[in-house]
Amino acid sequence: MLLLEKLAENKIKSAVDRGELENLPGEGKPLSLDDDVHIPADLRAGYRILKNAGYLPAELAVLREIREIEALLVQAELKCDKTTLMTRLSLLKSHLSAN
């Protein structure tokens, strides 16, 4: 265990012993974590900082738009709207595959 990890563990243990971590909001509930399993472990902290600052890497922006278009396709009633959305979706997926 690294020195920094030991220091953090000691601080947490001390706070638990003093009861400072009891009755906190969300206690006993699962954490709501973003799905970052596809990001290498050594880059996750940097990505999290960028995300919290409002920056989104291009690949993730494309994936988000793909999800939004797929949701719109489910709701699309007019054939012309659906065709336009399908064309955009294909373009985004091919762009993502090329990178």
Secondary structure, DSSP 8 states (H G I E B T S, - for coil): --HHHHHHHHHHHHHHHTTTTSS-TTTTS-------TTS-GGGHHHHHHHHHTT---HHHHHHHHHHHHHHHHHH--SHHHHHHHHHHHHHHHHHHHH-
